[in-house]
Amino acid sequence: MTSADRLGGLPPSPAEVAVVGRSNVGKSSLINALAHRNGLANTSKTPGRTQLLNCFALTDGTTMVDCPGYGYAKVSKVQRASMGRMIETYLRGRHELEMVMVLVDGEIGPTPLDQSMLAWLRSEGLPHQVIATKHDKVKASQRENRKKALAAGCDLEPGDVVWVSATKNVGIDRLRDLVRLWLAPG
C-alpha cells in the first residue's frame, strides 16, 4: 500500500497488526506466506533491507505493517537509532494497532534483543504474540525441547508461542486465522 518513514505517513486503518523482529528472522517471507503472494514483501539475504514502515492493505480494509528489523543491519549507528525511534513512536502512537507479532527465530531461540523487545512491549502494555519462525529448520527430534526452551526464553508457556514455517507452510493457516481474529471489528 505504502511505505513511511514516520507514523504520520501511514494511512488511516480500521485495525492493524504490526510485524516486528530482528533482521533476517523472516518477516517478509511470513507476510508473503500469509498473503499467498510471493514477492509482495521483498525478501533479502542481506539483513536490514527493510528501513521503513511498510503498510500492506488486507482485503477487508485493515492493514499490516512490516517494521524494520532490529539488531544487525548494514546501516550506520545513527540510522539504526533513527529506525529504533521510528518503530517505538509507531508502536506507542498507532491507535489502530490491535496486535504486535514478535517474530523469533525458532532455530536459534530468542536473542537478548528479542527479550528486550518483549520486555518493552510488556512495560508499554501493548498486545503482542510471539511467533517462532523457521519451524522447518529445527530437527524433528529436537522440536519439543526447542519449543520449551524458546518459550522459557520469552517468559511464556510452550502453548503460548505460535510456530510457523513460511517455506513449508507450517502453521500459516492457524496464524492467518489469528490475524483475522485480531482484526475483527468489535
N, C-alpha and C positions, 0 to 999 in steps of 0.2 A: 504494500500500500504506500508506505513512505519510510524514509529514514530521517532521524532528527538528532541534532547534537545537544538538545536540551528538552526538558519536559514540555515547555510551551510550544514546541514544534510538532507535537503529536496531535492527531485529530481527536475530537470527542468520540467516546465509545460508550455503549450502554453497560459494558462489563469487559474486563480484561484479565488475561493471565500473562505473567512475566516468566521468562526463562533465564535463569542465571546459573553460572557455574564457571569453573576455571577454564582457561584456554585449552582447547583440544579435548574437552570432555564429551563432545558430540552433540552440542546444542543444535547446530544447523541440520545435522543428519536426523535428529529426532523430529524437528519441525517438518522436514520433508516426509518422513515416515507417517507422521500424524495427518499430514495433508494428502497423502497418496500422490505426491508430486516430487519427482527428482528434480533438483535444480531450483526449486522455489527459494530456498535459503542457500546461499553459496557456501560450499564446504571447501576446506583447505587443509593441507597437511601442515601449513605454517601457522603456529599459534599467534593469536592477536589480530587476525584479519578483520573481525567484527569490531569496529570502533565507534559505531553509532547505535542509537536505539532504533532497531528495525521493526517496524509495525506491519503486521500481516492481518488482513481482514478475513474473518471467517464467514461462512455462508449466511449465518443468522445476523450479521452486522456487528457481532462482538469482535474483539481483537486479541492478538497475541503479540507480545513484544519480546524480541530476542535482544538481550543486553550483551554488551561486550564482555568477554571472558576476563576473569581476574587471574592474577598470577603471571606466569611467564608470557611475555609477548615482546616482539621485536619493535618496541617503541621506547622513547625516552622516558626517564623517570617523571618528567613534567607531564608528558602525555598520559602516562599511566595514572598519575594522581588526578589529572583532569577527568579521565574516564571514571575513576572511582567516585569523584564528586558528582558526576553526571548520573551515575547509577543510583547513588544514595539519594540525591534530590528527586529522581524519578520515583523510586520505591516509597519514599516518605510522602511525596506530594501528589501521586496519581490517585485521585479519589475513585476512579473506575476500577482500580486494581482489586480483584477478588482472590487471587492466589498467586504465590510465587513458587514456581517449580525450581527447586535447587537440585541441579544435576551433579551427581558424584560419580566418579569413575569406579565402576564395580570391580574392575580388575585390581586396582591399587588401594581402594578404600578412601576415606575422607583424609584430605590433607589438612594441615593447620589453617590454610586459607579457607577451606570448606567449613571447618569448625568455627572459624571467626565469623563467617557469613551467617551460619546458623545461630550463633550467639547474638549477633547484631539483630537479626530478624526477630528473635525471641524478645530481646530487650525493647524493640520497637513495637512489639505486639502485632507484627504483620503475619497474616496467614501464609503458611508455606507447607510444601510437601517435598520430601526427599525422593528423588528419582535416581536409582542406580542404573547407570548406562553400561553398555558393553557386556551384558549377561553372557553372550556367546564366547567371550574371551576367557571366562572363568571355567576351568575344567570341571566337568560334571561331578567328579569325585570330591571336589573342594567347595562346591556351591553352598552347601548348608553351613559349613564353618565360615565361609566368606560372608554369607548373609548375616550371620550372628555378629561377626567382627565389625562389619560395616555399620550395622545398626547401633552397636555399642559405641562405636567411634562418633556416631551422630547423636548419641544420648537418646536413642529410640529403641523400641522393641522391633524384632525382625519383621513382624507383620505390618509395621508402620511404614516400611520402605517399599516403593513400587519398583520392581526390577524390569528393565526393558533391554531389547537389542534392536536398534534401528535396522541393522543389516539383515538380521534373521527374523524380523517382525515379531519378536517375543514380547508380550505384554503391551503391545501397541494398541490393540482393541480396548483393553482394560483402561489404559491411560486416556484414550480418546473418550471413553465413557465418563471418566472422572472430569476431564476438561469440560464436557457438556454439562455435567452436574454443577461445577463451579461457576459456569457462565449462565446458568439458567436464571430466568427472572424470579424475583421474589426471595 
